[in-house]
Amino acid sequence: MKYFEFLNKSVTPYHTVETLKALFNAKSDKNTRFFERGGALIAVRIPKQICSDSQFRIALAHTDFPTLKITPNPDRAAAGIQTLHPEIYGSPIYTSWLDRDLGYAGLLAYEMNGTVQTKLFRGNKFVRIPQLAVHLNRGVNQEGLKVNPQTDLNALWTASIGTKFTDILQQEVPQGGKLLDFDVQLFDAQPAQFGGLENEWIYSGRLDNLSSCHAIAEAFAAGQPLEKDFQVAAFFNNEEVGSETREGAAGNFLKSVLESVSSLVCSELASVLSSSLALSIDMAHAEHPNFVQKHEPNHAPILGEGVVLKINSQKRYASDVFSSARFKLLCEQNNIPYQTFVMRNDMPCGSTVGPTISASLGIPTVDIGEPMLSMHSIREMTDVRDHEKMTLLLRAFWK
């Protein structure tokens, strides 16, 4: 599946899982097993021979992204317009959601013949959150735009007062079914596109962390069974809100999968994991040409100059001297350039699924990612060359 097609189709975690499955199924083999849990997916390729010293080579990413989720009772009306009230998911940049063509999509749960069933849903209409005109907000350019997430992010969706959003969703339920619940969110409807004089950049929504998901999936799908090591691709939901869910990295999903396949190995799972390696792949902050002062000198990744190794002494990243050394050796052996990111001491550092997985499973883990700009904006920016290098790195990891 082509990269832009993957980005454009993956508008919710549930849709991301479907596009991942389609990518895998196009190149599936009898040695690969899939495990699905809502917006999370794990793929495991069994080696040719299973030995007492078999190890796991694991790549981790997340399927979710900051967004605006439609509340259970979202209908609001004012000034002759019906609006949808959202709830904030993660930490989006609020202003980036204004004056955009927004789609809505998600998962519908409905009753059919006495059982609960689900259906993926993507609406064919667009909504919008307009800004207040400058004539009514004279200080906006001098003082900056301030957005109240409770009152300023209602999405305008129809002039038909009295229309219920749940009635529209009910129309998407198969005949004879009754809508019970839904998990629907807004998304940037503008397709991914190239940018820059030589098409070296990518502009798209949801690059954090769909870029990592795509690189992992492409490399995994192109691989073959190894002689004795397991290849594992794990895609978790809910990273943007702390991972402590049944679909998140703090849940038991990955551990239960590894336990089920490790029964084929004579050694204890803990022993196998301690000698294995996990790559936690999430996006990294590239140096911004307009805000170079926001970066730690000598640790500011540049777009187009390679995969980023992320290090934090407070352990917001899982990288340590042992896992970082193994990552650097992998890069050097395969002529793949890498950069190093460290956050400034006077700014807090974000985190990833890496520390959670490393601590809970006891597996050496290194945090890496592609450099990007506008992280958590509705529209983000990466470099084509970095995505290619990340995919090459993963292929080398699994060969």
N, C-alpha and C positions, 0 to 999 in steps of 0.2 A: 504494500500500500504506500502510495506516495505521501511524503511528509505533509504537504498542505491539505490533502484529503483527510489525513488523520486529524490534523488540527481542527478543520472545519466540522468534522463529524463529532468530535469529542466535546460536547457542550455541557455535559454533566459527568460526574463520576460513573454513573450507570452507563451512559453512552460511551465513555472511555473504555470500560470493560468490554462492551460489544465490539468496538473497533479493534481492540487488542485481540480479541478472540478471532475476529475475521482475518487479521494479519497472520496470526498463528496458524489458523486452519488452512490458509493458502499454501503453507509450507510445513504442514504437520508431518510427524513421523510416529511410528509405533512405540518409540521409546519415551515419548513425552506424555506426562499426565497433567491435567488441569484441575484446579480447585478454585471454586468461586464462592464469594460471600458478599452479596449486594454490590457495593461499589469497589470491591477489592478482588484481586485475582492473583493466583500463584501458579506458575508453570515450573515443572520439574522434569528434567531429562535424565533418564537412568543411564549409567555408564555401561560399556560393553561387558566389563567384568567388575563384580563387586568384591572388594577385598577388605581385610581388617584395617587397612590404612587408607581406605577411600575417604575423600574429603568433600565438603560442600564449597562450591564457588557461587556466591550469592550476589545478585544485584538488586538494590532496593530503590523504589521511587514511590511517589504518591499520585493518586488520580484526581484529587480535589484541588480547588483553587478558591481564592477569596471571591465572594459573590453576594448577591442580594437574594435571599430566599423568600418566596411568597408565604405569608402567614396563613394559618388555617382558616381564619375569617378575614380576608384581606380587603373586602369591599369598602371603599370610602367614596363620598360624593361631595363636590364643592364647585361653585362657579359653573354649574351646568356640565360638569365632566366627572365621569366615573374613574376612580384611581384604584391602584392595587398597593396595599401597604406591605412592605417587605421587612424581614428581619436580617440584620447583618450577620454574615457568615465569614469568620476569619477577620482579616484586617485589610480590606480594600481601600484604595485611595478614593474617597467619596467623590471628589470633584471630577474624576475621570469618567464617572458614570453619567454625567450630565450632557444633554444635547447629543445623545447617541441613539442610533436605531438599535433597540434591544429586542431580542427574541426571548421566549420562555420555553422551558423543556424540563423533563424530569421523569419520575416514575409514578404511575397510578396504581393504587391497590383497590380492587373491587371484589364484590361477592358474586359468585356464579355457581348455581346449583349447590349452595350451602358451603362452598369452600372459598378461601381467599386466594385470588390470583393477581398477577401483576402484569403491567404493560408499559413499555417505554413510550414516551410521548414527546413530541416536538411540535409546538404550535406553528401555524403558517401566517400569523399576524405579528405586527410589531408594536411595541409600546415605547414610551419616551419619558424622560425626566427633564423638562426644560429648565434652563436657568432663568433667574429673574433678570429682566432687562436692565441695562446700565443706568437708564433714566430713573429707575426705581431703587437703585443700589449704587449711589454715586461714588462711594468710597471703595468699590470693589477692586479697582486696579492699584490703589494706594495701600489699602489695608489687607488685601487678600480676601479670597472667597472663603467664608466660613459656612460649613454645612452642618446642620443639626440632623443627625441620622434618623431621629424620630419623626420630624415634621417635614423635612426637605427632600426626602427620597421616594415619596409616593409616585408610582409610575402611572402616567396618563394612558388609559387603554381603550376607552369608548365614550361616546357622547350619549349613549343609551342609558339614561339613569334608571336604576332598578335592576339592571342585568347583574346576575351573580356569576362570579368567576367559576364557582363549582359547577354551575349549569353548563358552562362551556366545556369543562373537563369531562362532565358526564357524557357529553356527545362523543367523546373519544373512547369511551368504554364499549366493548363489544355488545351487540344487541342481547338483551336479557340480563345484563350485568348491572350492578348497582355500585356506584363509587363509594368507597369507604374512607379512603385517605389518599394523600398525595405528598410527594416531595418534589416541588417544582421551584426552579430558580431562574433568574434572568441571566442573559449572556449577551456579549457583543455580537451583533449579527453581521458585522463586516468580515468578509473572508480574509484569510491570511494572504500576504503579498510580499513580494521582494521590494527592497529599498536600496538606496545608494547608487552611485554612478555606475558601478559594475555589478549591480544586483548582489552585493555582498552581504546585505542585511536582510533580516526577516522581521516583518511587523505583523503581530497577531495577538489576539487574546489568548490567555491560558497557557502561555509558554512555560510559566512556572506552575506545574511541573510536567506538562505534556511533552516538552522537548526531551526530558530524561526518559519518560515512558516510551517514546518512539525509538530513541537510540537503543534502549534495552531490548525492546521487542524486535527491532530489525536485526540486531546482532544475535539474539537468541534464535530467531527463526532461520537465520543463515547458518547456524552451527550444526555440528554433527555430534553424536555421542562420543564422549571421551573414553579413554581406556579404563579408568577406575574412579574418576571424580564425578559427583553429581553437579549438574548445572541448574541453578535456581534463579528464576526471575519473579520477584515479589512486588506487587503493586497494591499499596494500601490506600484506604480512604481516610478522611478526617485528620490529616496531618496539620491542616491549617487551624484546627481548633484543639490541638493537644494530643491527638491519637488515642485517647483513652475510651475507645469504643470497640465493639465486637469486630468491626471492619478495619480498625486502626492498628498501628504498629504496636501499641501497648496491650492489645488483646492477645488471645491465644492462637490466632489463626496460623501464623507461620510455625510456631512451635508444634502445633498439632500435626501440621503437614510434614514437618521434618521428622517427627516421631514415627509417623506412619511409614515413611520411606526408609528411615534409618533402621527399621526392624530387619531390613535386608542385610544390614552390616552387623558383624559379630560384636564390634566395639560398642561401648556406651555412647549415647548421643552427646553427652557433655564432653567426652574425650574427643569425639570426631569434630565437634564445633570449635574446640580450643585450638585445633591445628588448621582450621579452615580460614576463609577470608570473605568478608562482605564489603561490597562497594555501596555506600549510601550516596545516591546520586540526586542532587537537588541543585537549584540554580545558585549562582554566585554574583555578587555585586561587581560589575565592571566599573572602571573609573569613568566618571562623567566629565566631559571636557568643560562644562560650565560650572562644575563644583568639585574641582580637584582637591580642594581643602578638606573635603569630607572623607578622604581615604588616608589610611596609614601609609606613610612613605615606604617605598621598597616592597610593599605588599598590595599594590593596586592592580588588579587584573585588567588587561587590555582586550577589547573585542578583537577577535580574529587571531589571537596569539596562543590559543590552546586551552586544554582542560585545566581547571582550577583545583588545587589542593587547598582545602579549608581547615584552618587550625585555630583553636581557641583554648587558652590556658584554663579558663573556667569550665571547660568541657561541655560547652554548648555544641561542639562538634565532637564526633567520636574518634577522630584521628589521634593517634599517639605515635611515638617514635618507631614502634614496631610495624604498625600498619602503614604508616607513611613511607617507611623504607621499602616495603614490598610494592607499594604503588609506584614509587620512583623507579625501582628496578624494572617493573613491567613497562613503564614508559620508555626508559632508556633502551631496553632490549628490542623495542618495536619502533624506535625513532619517532615517538609521539611527544611533541612539546607540551610542557605543563608550566603553570604559574602558581603562585602561592598567595592566598588571601588571609590577612589577619585584620580584625576589626580594631579601630582606634580605641585607646583606653578610656576616652571620655564619651564613648557611645556604647549602648548596650548591643549585644550580639544576638541574632536570631538563632534558631536551631533547626534540626531535621529529625527524621526517624532514626538516624544513625545511633545517637546515644541510647535511645530506648531499646533498640534491638541488641546492641552490644552489651548493655547491662543485663537484660533479661535472659539472653541466650549464652552469654560468655564467649561470643565470637569476636575475634579481632576485626575491627571495622574502620574504614577510612572514608571521610566525607569529601566528596569531589563534586564538580558541576561545571556547566557551561557558564561563562560570564554573560551578563545581561544588563540592560538598562530598563528603567521604569518598572522594577519589580512591584507587583501587587497593583499596578494600574490595570484598567480594563484592556489596555492595548500596550503590549510590551515589545521589547526589541532585543534580538540576538544576532549572531553572525553565522552565516552558512558554514564557514570554515571550522568553527568550533564544534558545530553539530557533527560534521563529518569526522573530526578527530575523536570526539567522544564515542561515536559508533565504531571507529577503528580500534579504539582502546578496549571496548567491550568484546569485540571479536577476538582480540588477542587474549583477553582474560579467559575466554571460553574455548580456546583452541588447544 
